[in-house]
Amino acid sequence: MAQLTLDKKGDTISILDLRKISSMVDFFIIITATGETHARALADVVRKKLRDKGIRNWHLEGYSYGHWILLDYVDVVVHIFMEEERKYYGIESLWGDAPMEKIV
C-alpha cells in the first residue's frame, strides 16, 4: 500500500508496526498529501488496487472533506493527511512506542 501511494507522489510515508502494542490493528500507514484532490487520488489508488485483489476497505472516513482520509482494512489502517492536519494530530507521537519505518 505504501508503494502505491509513493507512485502517486504521496509524501512523508510512515509505517507504524502496532502488533506488539495494540490488539485492534497491526499497522498504520501514514501519508501526507499536497492537497484535497491529491488526498482523494491517493485514497482512490489504494482502494482500487486492493479491490482488484479482492480486498475491500471495512470503513472510509473523511473522503469528501479530504484533509484526513482514513481507510480501514481492519489489520491495516491508512491515514492520508494534509500536512497541517498531520502535524496537528501527531499520530506518530501518539504511538511513539511503535517501531516506525519511513518510506522515501
C-alpha positions in Angstrom: 0.0 0.0 0.0 2.8 2.4 0.8 4.4 1.8 -2.6 1.1 2.5 -4.3 0.9 5.9 -2.7 4.6 6.6 -3.3 4.0 6.0 -7.1 1.2 8.7 -6.8 3.6 11.2 -5.2 2.5 10.5 -1.6 4.9 12.4 0.7 6.4 11.5 4.1 5.1 8.0 4.2 5.5 6.3 7.6 4.6 2.7 8.6 3.9 2.1 12.2 4.1 -1.5 13.4 1.5 -1.7 16.2 1.4 -5.5 16.6 3.0 -5.5 20.0 1.1 -2.6 21.4 -2.4 -2.8 20.0 -4.9 -5.7 19.8 -7.1 -3.7 17.4 -4.8 -3.0 14.4 -1.4 -4.3 13.2 -0.2 -1.4 11.1 -0.8 2.3 10.4 0.3 3.7 7.1 0.5 7.5 7.3 0.9 9.6 4.2 1.0 13.3 3.5 -1.0 14.7 0.5 -0.3 18.0 -1.1 -4.0 18.9 -1.5 -7.5 17.6 -1.1 -7.6 16.3 -4.7 -4.3 14.6 -4.2 -5.5 13.0 -1.0 -8.6 11.6 -2.7 -6.4 10.4 -5.6 -4.2 8.6 -3.1 -7.2 7.0 -1.4 -8.7 6.0 -4.8 -5.5 4.2 -6.0 -5.2 2.3 -2.7 -8.9 1.3 -2.8 -8.8 0.3 -6.5 -5.6 -1.8 -6.3 -6.8 -3.6 -3.2 -10.3 -4.1 -4.6 -8.7 -5.6 -7.7 -7.2 -8.2 -5.4 -10.5 -8.9 -3.7 -9.7 -6.8 -0.6 -12.3 -4.2 0.4 -12.0 -1.5 3.0 -14.1 -2.0 6.1 -14.6 1.7 6.7 -13.9 5.0 5.0 -13.8 8.4 6.7 -13.1 11.9 5.5 -13.1 11.4 1.8 -15.4 14.3 0.9 -13.5 16.7 3.2 -10.1 15.5 2.0 -7.9 16.8 4.9 -7.7 13.5 6.7 -8.9 10.4 4.9 -9.0 7.1 6.8 -9.1 3.8 5.0 -9.7 1.0 7.5 -8.7 -2.5 6.3 -9.1 -4.0 9.8 -5.5 -5.1 10.3 -4.1 -2.1 8.4 -5.4 1.5 8.7 -4.2 4.0 6.1 -4.3 7.7 7.2 -3.9 10.2 4.4 -3.4 13.7 5.8 -2.9 17.2 4.6 0.4 18.4 6.1 -1.2 20.8 8.6 -3.6 18.1 9.9 -0.8 15.5 10.2 1.2 17.9 12.3 -1.8 18.8 14.5 -2.9 15.2 15.2 0.6 13.8 15.6 -0.3 10.2 15.2 3.4 9.1 15.1 4.0 10.7 18.5 0.8 9.2 20.0 2.1 5.8 19.1 5.7 6.7 19.9 6.4 3.2 21.3 5.7 1.6 17.9 8.6 0.7 15.6 8.4 3.0 12.6 9.7 2.8 9.0 9.8 5.8 6.8 9.5 5.4 3.1 11.1 7.9 0.8 
